[in-house]
């Protein structure tokens, strides 16, 4: 993870287009006590051709599992799956640090169709 003051290396627009970031709706969320760091297991519906994907998100400081169902989030859907303990995380759910460095989910400010691509 980069510090706020550290800029990533410059890329060109074609590199940005390779990252497929979509909006999805959380349909299930539960604590993930087996994770090394506190996390929540998410099932996110991206609709259409993508469907439902799983994600492990270290968001427990600012988000409760029981309050996340129905929430829309942004996630990278074209990274390879990653094994997190006994759980296979299929997408990278995106967030930004709050004033204490704890993750806040990135969400649209109103409901949009699931599967929409960030541009």
TORPA-4810 file (N, C-alpha, C, O; in nm, 3 decimals):
<nodes>
NODE_1_0.084_-0.118_0.000_0.000_0.000_0.000_0.088_0.124_0.000_0.191_0.127_0.068_X
NODE_2_0.051_0.224_-0.075_0.128_0.347_-0.084_0.082_0.447_0.021_-0.037_0.455_0.053_X
NODE_3_0.176_0.521_0.073_0.141_0.632_0.161_0.077_0.742_0.078_0.100_0.750_-0.043_X
NODE_4_-0.003_0.826_0.141_-0.075_0.931_0.069_0.020_1.024_-0.005_-0.014_1.075_-0.111_X
NODE_5_0.139_1.047_0.049_0.232_1.141_-0.014_0.317_1.076_-0.123_0.385_1.146_-0.197_X
NODE_6_0.314_0.944_-0.134_0.394_0.872_-0.232_0.314_0.849_-0.360_0.212_0.780_-0.357_X
NODE_7_0.359_0.906_-0.469_0.291_0.888_-0.598_0.340_0.760_-0.664_0.458_0.727_-0.657_X
NODE_8_0.249_0.689_-0.729_0.286_0.571_-0.806_0.354_0.616_-0.935_0.343_0.731_-0.976_X
NODE_9_0.425_0.524_-0.996_0.491_0.553_-1.124_0.386_0.591_-1.228_0.275_0.537_-1.228_X
NODE_10_0.423_0.683_-1.315_0.332_0.728_-1.420_0.305_0.614_-1.519_0.396_0.539_-1.556_X
NODE_11_0.179_0.602_-1.560_0.140_0.502_-1.660_0.070_0.574_-1.774_0.035_0.692_-1.763_X
NODE_12_0.051_0.502_-1.886_-0.023_0.564_-1.995_-0.169_0.521_-1.989_-0.204_0.431_-1.913_X
NODE_13_-0.253_0.585_-2.067_-0.397_0.559_-2.063_-0.430_0.414_-2.096_-0.524_0.358_-2.039_X
NODE_14_-0.355_0.354_-2.188_-0.380_0.214_-2.223_-0.359_0.122_-2.104_-0.429_0.022_-2.090_X
NODE_15_-0.262_0.154_-2.017_-0.241_0.075_-1.895_-0.364_0.086_-1.804_-0.409_-0.014_-1.749_X
NODE_16_-0.417_0.206_-1.789_-0.537_0.226_-1.707_-0.654_0.143_-1.760_-0.730_0.085_-1.682_X
NODE_17_-0.669_0.138_-1.893_-0.781_0.065_-1.952_-0.773_-0.086_-1.927_-0.874_-0.155_-1.938_X
NODE_18_-0.655_-0.137_-1.893_-0.640_-0.279_-1.863_-0.704_-0.316_-1.730_-0.739_-0.432_-1.709_X
NODE_19_-0.720_-0.221_-1.640_-0.779_-0.248_-1.509_-0.931_-0.233_-1.521_-0.982_-0.125_-1.551_X
NODE_20_-1.001_-0.343_-1.499_-1.147_-0.346_-1.514_-1.212_-0.326_-1.377_-1.219_-0.420_-1.297_X
NODE_21_-1.259_-0.205_-1.350_-1.321_-0.170_-1.223_-1.471_-0.157_-1.247_-1.516_-0.079_-1.331_X
NODE_22_-1.549_-0.237_-1.172_-1.694_-0.241_-1.189_-1.766_-0.214_-1.059_-1.710_-0.230_-0.950_X
NODE_23_-1.891_-0.172_-1.071_-1.976_-0.156_-0.955_-2.056_-0.284_-0.936_-2.105_-0.343_-1.032_X
NODE_24_-2.066_-0.326_-0.810_-2.145_-0.444_-0.776_-2.222_-0.419_-0.648_-2.193_-0.326_-0.573_X
NODE_25_-2.322_-0.503_-0.624_-2.406_-0.492_-0.506_-2.376_-0.608_-0.412_-2.380_-0.724_-0.452_X
NODE_26_-2.345_-0.576_-0.288_-2.315_-0.679_-0.188_-2.444_-0.754_-0.157_-2.544_-0.694_-0.117_X
NODE_27_-2.441_-0.887_-0.175_-2.559_-0.969_-0.148_-2.541_-1.054_-0.022_-2.638_-1.109_0.030_X
NODE_28_-2.418_-1.066_0.028_-2.392_-1.138_0.152_-2.262_-1.086_0.212_-2.168_-1.054_0.140_X
NODE_29_-2.258_-1.077_0.345_-2.138_-1.032_0.415_-2.133_-1.104_0.549_-2.233_-1.111_0.621_X
NODE_30_-2.015_-1.157_0.582_-2.001_-1.226_0.711_-1.860_-1.209_0.763_-1.766_-1.195_0.684_X
NODE_31_-1.843_-1.211_0.894_-1.709_-1.200_0.952_-1.619_-1.311_0.898_-1.665_-1.419_0.862_X
NODE_32_-1.491_-1.282_0.894_-1.390_-1.376_0.846_-1.284_-1.394_0.955_-1.174_-1.341_0.944_X
NODE_33_-1.318_-1.469_1.062_-1.228_-1.481_1.176_-1.098_-1.555_1.145_-1.000_-1.541_1.219_X
NODE_34_-1.094_-1.635_1.038_-0.973_-1.709_1.003_-0.867_-1.621_0.936_-0.752_-1.663_0.922_X
NODE_35_-0.905_-1.503_0.894_-0.809_-1.413_0.827_-0.702_-1.368_0.925_-0.727_-1.354_1.045_X
NODE_36_-0.582_-1.345_0.874_-0.469_-1.298_0.956_-0.500_-1.161_1.017_-0.469_-1.137_1.134_X
NODE_37_-0.559_-1.072_0.938_-0.603_-0.940_0.987_-0.755_-0.939_0.982_-0.813_-1.005_0.895_X
NODE_38_-0.822_-0.868_1.072_-0.969_-0.866_1.072_-1.025_-0.831_0.934_-0.983_-0.734_0.871_X
NODE_39_-1.120_-0.912_0.889_-1.175_-0.894_0.755_-1.321_-0.940_0.752_-1.371_-1.003_0.845_X
NODE_40_-1.385_-0.908_0.641_-1.523_-0.951_0.615_-1.524_-1.020_0.480_-1.466_-0.972_0.383_X
NODE_41_-1.592_-1.135_0.474_-1.611_-1.206_0.347_-1.735_-1.148_0.280_-1.842_-1.138_0.340_X
NODE_42_-1.719_-1.109_0.154_-1.828_-1.049_0.078_-1.864_-1.135_-0.042_-1.777_-1.197_-0.103_X
NODE_43_-1.993_-1.139_-0.075_-2.040_-1.191_-0.204_-2.102_-1.071_-0.273_-2.194_-1.008_-0.222_X
NODE_44_-2.049_-1.041_-0.392_-2.088_-0.920_-0.464_-2.146_-0.958_-0.599_-2.084_-1.033_-0.675_X
NODE_45_-2.264_-0.907_-0.630_-2.330_-0.934_-0.758_-2.298_-0.822_-0.856_-2.337_-0.707_-0.836_X
NODE_46_-2.226_-0.858_-0.962_-2.191_-0.762_-1.066_-2.285_-0.771_-1.186_-2.269_-0.699_-1.284_X
NODE_47_-2.383_-0.861_-1.178_-2.481_-0.875_-1.286_-2.420_-0.929_-1.413_-2.301_-0.960_-1.419_X
NODE_48_-2.503_-0.940_-1.515_-2.461_-0.976_-1.651_-2.362_-1.089_-1.661_-2.378_-1.193_-1.597_X
NODE_49_-2.258_-1.069_-1.741_-2.159_-1.172_-1.770_-2.066_-1.200_-1.652_-2.006_-1.308_-1.647_X
NODE_50_-2.051_-1.108_-1.559_-1.958_-1.126_-1.448_-2.022_-1.209_-1.338_-1.958_-1.300_-1.284_X
NODE_51_-2.146_-1.180_-1.304_-2.217_-1.257_-1.202_-2.171_-1.226_-1.060_-2.125_-1.116_-1.031_X
NODE_52_-2.185_-1.324_-0.972_-2.152_-1.308_-0.830_-2.007_-1.351_-0.807_-1.965_-1.458_-0.850_X
NODE_53_-1.932_-1.266_-0.739_-1.792_-1.293_-0.705_-1.771_-1.276_-0.556_-1.847_-1.207_-0.488_X
NODE_54_-1.666_-1.340_-0.505_-1.632_-1.333_-0.362_-1.511_-1.243_-0.341_-1.423_-1.232_-0.427_X
NODE_55_-1.509_-1.178_-0.224_-1.397_-1.089_-0.190_-1.376_-1.089_-0.039_-1.472_-1.092_0.038_X
NODE_56_-1.252_-1.086_0.002_-1.216_-1.066_0.142_-1.171_-0.921_0.154_-1.083_-0.876_0.081_X
NODE_57_-1.232_-0.847_0.247_-1.201_-0.705_0.261_-1.169_-0.670_0.406_-1.245_-0.704_0.497_X
NODE_58_-1.057_-0.603_0.426_-1.015_-0.560_0.561_-1.082_-0.426_0.592_-1.017_-0.321_0.590_X
NODE_59_-1.211_-0.431_0.621_-1.292_-0.311_0.637_-1.362_-0.305_0.772_-1.455_-0.226_0.790_X
NODE_60_-1.319_-0.387_0.867_-1.392_-0.403_0.994_-1.389_-0.279_1.083_-1.475_-0.266_1.170_X
NODE_61_-1.296_-0.190_1.064_-1.289_-0.069_1.148_-1.403_0.029_1.119_-1.451_0.098_1.209_X
NODE_62_-1.447_0.035_0.993_-1.549_0.133_0.953_-1.679_0.072_0.903_-1.776_0.144_0.879_X
NODE_63_-1.683_-0.060_0.888_-1.802_-0.124_0.831_-1.836_-0.250_0.910_-1.748_-0.325_0.951_X
NODE_64_-1.967_-0.273_0.931_-2.016_-0.393_0.997_-2.076_-0.485_0.891_-2.147_-0.441_0.802_X
NODE_65_-2.046_-0.614_0.902_-2.095_-0.711_0.805_-2.247_-0.705_0.793_-2.300_-0.710_0.682_X
NODE_66_-2.316_-0.693_0.904_-2.463_-0.696_0.901_-2.525_-0.572_0.838_-2.646_-0.570_0.813_X
NODE_67_-2.447_-0.469_0.814_-2.499_-0.346_0.754_-2.461_-0.332_0.606_-2.499_-0.234_0.542_X
NODE_68_-2.388_-0.427_0.551_-2.335_-0.412_0.415_-2.426_-0.465_0.305_-2.414_-0.421_0.190_X
NODE_69_-2.514_-0.559_0.335_-2.599_-0.617_0.230_-2.682_-0.507_0.166_-2.748_-0.428_0.235_X
NODE_70_-2.680_-0.502_0.032_-2.750_-0.398_-0.044_-2.662_-0.281_-0.080_-2.699_-0.199_-0.164_X
NODE_71_-2.544_-0.272_-0.018_-2.451_-0.163_-0.048_-2.381_-0.188_-0.182_-2.344_-0.301_-0.212_X
NODE_72_-2.365_-0.084_-0.259_-2.289_-0.096_-0.383_-2.145_-0.054_-0.358_-2.118_0.041_-0.284_X
NODE_73_-2.052_-0.127_-0.421_-1.909_-0.102_-0.405_-1.842_-0.109_-0.541_-1.899_-0.158_-0.638_X
NODE_74_-1.718_-0.061_-0.546_-1.636_-0.073_-0.666_-1.530_-0.179_-0.640_-1.476_-0.190_-0.530_X
NODE_75_-1.500_-0.258_-0.744_-1.400_-0.363_-0.731_-1.330_-0.387_-0.863_-1.387_-0.369_-0.970_X
NODE_76_-1.203_-0.429_-0.854_-1.129_-0.473_-0.971_-1.171_-0.617_-0.997_-1.156_-0.703_-0.909_X
NODE_77_-1.223_-0.644_-1.117_-1.277_-0.776_-1.147_-1.186_-0.860_-1.237_-1.219_-0.975_-1.266_X
NODE_78_-1.073_-0.804_-1.281_-0.989_-0.881_-1.373_-0.850_-0.912_-1.317_-0.757_-0.937_-1.394_X
NODE_79_-0.834_-0.911_-1.184_-0.713_-0.966_-1.123_-0.733_-1.116_-1.107_-0.847_-1.162_-1.098_X
NODE_80_-0.625_-1.194_-1.103_-0.642_-1.337_-1.077_-0.692_-1.358_-0.934_-0.664_-1.276_-0.846_X
NODE_81_-0.768_-1.466_-0.909_-0.813_-1.495_-0.773_-0.694_-1.510_-0.679_-0.584_-1.548_-0.720_X
NODE_82_-0.717_-1.480_-0.550_-0.610_-1.486_-0.450_-0.659_-1.563_-0.329_-0.766_-1.535_-0.275_X
NODE_83_-0.581_-1.660_-0.287_-0.615_-1.740_-0.169_-0.585_-1.661_-0.043_-0.471_-1.619_-0.021_X
NODE_84_-0.687_-1.641_0.040_-0.673_-1.572_0.168_-0.712_-1.674_0.275_-0.831_-1.691_0.303_X
NODE_85_-0.614_-1.741_0.333_-0.644_-1.849_0.428_-0.728_-1.954_0.357_-0.691_-2.001_0.250_X
NODE_86_-0.843_-1.992_0.417_-0.927_-2.094_0.355_-1.024_-2.039_0.250_-1.109_-2.112_0.201_X
NODE_87_-1.011_-1.911_0.216_-1.108_-1.841_0.131_-1.042_-1.797_0.001_-0.931_-1.745_0.003_X
NODE_88_-1.110_-1.816_-0.111_-1.060_-1.769_-0.241_-1.127_-1.636_-0.273_-1.248_-1.630_-0.296_X
NODE_89_-1.048_-1.529_-0.274_-1.099_-1.396_-0.306_-1.086_-1.375_-0.457_-0.977_-1.387_-0.513_X
NODE_90_-1.198_-1.345_-0.522_-1.201_-1.338_-0.668_-1.191_-1.196_-0.724_-1.155_-1.178_-0.841_X
NODE_91_-1.224_-1.096_-0.644_-1.215_-0.957_-0.687_-1.152_-0.874_-0.576_-1.154_-0.913_-0.459_X
NODE_92_-1.097_-0.760_-0.612_-1.037_-0.668_-0.515_-1.136_-0.554_-0.491_-1.153_-0.467_-0.576_X
NODE_93_-1.199_-0.556_-0.375_-1.292_-0.449_-0.338_-1.210_-0.326_-0.301_-1.113_-0.336_-0.226_X
NODE_94_-1.250_-0.210_-0.352_-1.169_-0.089_-0.339_-1.212_-0.001_-0.223_-1.331_0.010_-0.192_X
NODE_95_-1.114_0.062_-0.161_-1.139_0.155_-0.053_-1.030_0.259_-0.047_-0.929_0.250_-0.117_X
NODE_96_-1.051_0.357_0.038_-0.952_0.463_0.062_-0.936_0.478_0.213_-1.027_0.444_0.289_X
NODE_97_-0.821_0.530_0.258_-0.801_0.545_0.402_-0.880_0.664_0.458_-0.889_0.769_0.395_X
NODE_98_-0.935_0.644_0.579_-0.997_0.756_0.650_-0.887_0.834_0.721_-0.768_0.809_0.698_X
NODE_99_-0.923_0.928_0.806_-0.824_1.012_0.875_-0.733_0.932_0.967_-0.627_0.981_1.006_X
NODE_100_-0.772_0.808_1.002_-0.690_0.721_1.088_-0.621_0.610_1.009_-0.559_0.522_1.068_X
NODE_101_-0.632_0.615_0.876_-0.570_0.514_0.792_-0.649_0.385_0.780_-0.596_0.286_0.729_X
NODE_102_-0.773_0.384_0.826_-0.859_0.265_0.818_-0.944_0.271_0.692_-0.983_0.379_0.648_X
NODE_103_-0.972_0.155_0.634_-1.036_0.149_0.502_-1.183_0.191_0.505_-1.262_0.143_0.587_X
NODE_104_-1.217_0.280_0.415_-1.355_0.318_0.385_-1.384_0.271_0.243_-1.307_0.300_0.151_X
NODE_105_-1.493_0.198_0.226_-1.528_0.149_0.093_-1.557_0.264_-0.003_-1.610_0.368_0.037_X
NODE_106_-1.522_0.244_-0.129_-1.559_0.339_-0.234_-1.696_0.296_-0.286_-1.714_0.182_-0.329_X
NODE_107_-1.791_0.389_-0.283_-1.928_0.358_-0.323_-1.985_0.471_-0.408_-1.950_0.587_-0.389_X
NODE_108_-2.074_0.437_-0.501_-2.144_0.544_-0.572_-2.234_0.618_-0.473_-2.278_0.559_-0.374_X
NODE_109_-2.261_0.745_-0.497_-2.344_0.821_-0.402_-2.493_0.802_-0.425_-2.575_0.855_-0.349_X
NODE_110_-2.530_0.727_-0.528_-2.668_0.684_-0.548_-2.665_0.552_-0.623_-2.563_0.516_-0.682_X
NODE_111_-2.777_0.480_-0.622_-2.782_0.348_-0.685_-2.761_0.360_-0.836_-2.820_0.446_-0.903_X
NODE_112_-2.676_0.270_-0.887_-2.650_0.261_-1.031_-2.661_0.114_-1.071_-2.655_0.027_-0.984_X
NODE_113_-2.675_0.084_-1.199_-2.685_-0.056_-1.241_-2.556_-0.134_-1.208_-2.445_-0.088_-1.236_X
NODE_114_-2.574_-0.252_-1.149_-2.458_-0.338_-1.121_-2.389_-0.376_-1.251_-2.455_-0.396_-1.354_X
NODE_115_-2.258_-0.385_-1.246_-2.178_-0.422_-1.363_-2.122_-0.305_-1.439_-2.037_-0.323_-1.527_X
NODE_116_-2.167_-0.183_-1.408_-2.115_-0.066_-1.478_-1.965_-0.050_-1.457_-1.915_-0.068_-1.346_X
NODE_117_-1.895_-0.016_-1.564_-1.749_-0.002_-1.559_-1.709_0.141_-1.529_-1.765_0.236_-1.583_X
NODE_118_-1.609_0.154_-1.442_-1.552_0.286_-1.410_-1.481_0.340_-1.533_-1.406_0.269_-1.599_X
NODE_119_-1.506_0.467_-1.562_-1.432_0.534_-1.670_-1.411_0.679_-1.633_-1.351_0.754_-1.710_X
</nodes>
